[in-house]
């Protein structure tokens, strides 16, 4: 976890940008991303030099070539370690006129990061701000993978606080819950077709690294983890850079994070390629039907992005593949032909595992939309039996715009590190969600419809027109109320009326 001192350093860097004239939070993190990448390149080149010195062999991966760049500056002077101590004006000239043009030539090395740096723009407005930011970033410890990852996560949380591009900021504790429930393994191929800052992919990488640490002892699995396991698509070039850097700083060397308009481009070459899909795609409402990929509209004729993404997920998953995806409530009960058809497909043609209803404030302050998490497995042959429903009423944070933590850090999230009480459950349901998910095929089958979680058989869902809204099946507990006999109530009213008349008569006598 990021320390208070490191938080303070990042806060000072953030404040420096704002006071220096860059007020767009996404531009701030974009410029920080570039500078972190430049520092990373220098570290990689230094490691290659040390290895070459130890082995007596030439440098195998030379990032900075011999000689001068097109403007006559030695490539060696473009390294972070060389320009970081330069006078501000010299540093500004080096970074703006030499380092950034050099970044744009790196795409040829095939790495995801270099590819996304090809259109890098240097927008820091003056030498003083650059010098100040470089000094502060240079003091941030970057040797430890956890520290690097926590640092970037904290930066991303500051974008969320600023309220910019909130659609890519799924609450981290919700992402972790979804990953824990899906439990990806070392041989999975994981995809987020609307990856944004790559939060789902990052959390999946941390889960696999933690639960399957021995995979790095196997050369084939190690290569799979770093190059083939994680796939993300987005059509925002800034988000591709941010997502790529997020993965790099969390220790994934070369994930496949690519430019793709997931709903507009054919997925024929990606069909049945992935074993896990984790996503919270931007549900913008409707899109131009003619611009949507035909292999999606042939399945369900609709303009609704939330339905098209579900079709996309089913196309991308290989048989046996799992999906955990966030959908707006309308998907669960919408009455249009397209809504009913996509629900029918998931229930009849594949295996719907669970519907986890989220509280309506979970995505505030960006939106108050009500949403749920769908868990399903692609089978192409049915398999839905009992569908597990859970109503989350508290996620550990207040459900207003402030989203204030209701418990200490050690009791937040799906896996609290401190003892958890029933009173804590009232403020954070996520540990219970995870525990009961593991029991969905056993004791959960016996739970009543008045409980927080329960199971519904497929036949009942079909009888309800494939309605997947929890309230359709949940039973409300009605308290027994003891009513008084009507004659007794009438007698009381007559007595009250008599008392009022007597009071009026007494008042008249007093007034004379």
Buried (B, 14 or more C-beta within 10 A) or exposed (E): EBEEEBEEBBEEBBEBBEEBEBEEBBBBBBBBBBBBBBBBBBBEBBEBEEEBEEEEEEBEEEBBEEEEBEEEBBBBBBBBEBBBEBEBEEBBBBBBEBBBBBBEEBBEEEBBBBBBBEEBEBEBEEBBBBBBBBBBBBEBEBEEBEBBBBBBBBBBBBBBEBEBBBBBBBBBBBBBBBBBBBBBBBBBBBBBBBBBBBBBBBBBBBBBBEEBEEBEEEEEBBEBBBBEBBBBBBBBEBBBBBBBBBBBBBBBBBBBBBBBEBBEBEBEEBBBBBBBBBBBBBBEEEBEEEEBBEBBBEBBEBBBBBBBBBBBBBBBBEEEBBBBBBBBBBBBBBEEEBBBBBBBBBBBBBBBBBBBBBBBBBBBBBBEBBBBBBBBBBBEEEBBBBBBBBBBEBBBBBBEEEBEEBBEEEBBBBEBEEEBEEEBBEBBBBBBBBEBBEBBEEEBBEBEEEBBBBBBEBEEBBEBEBBBBBEBBBEEEEEEEEEEEEEEEEEEEEEEEEEEEEEEEEEEEEEE
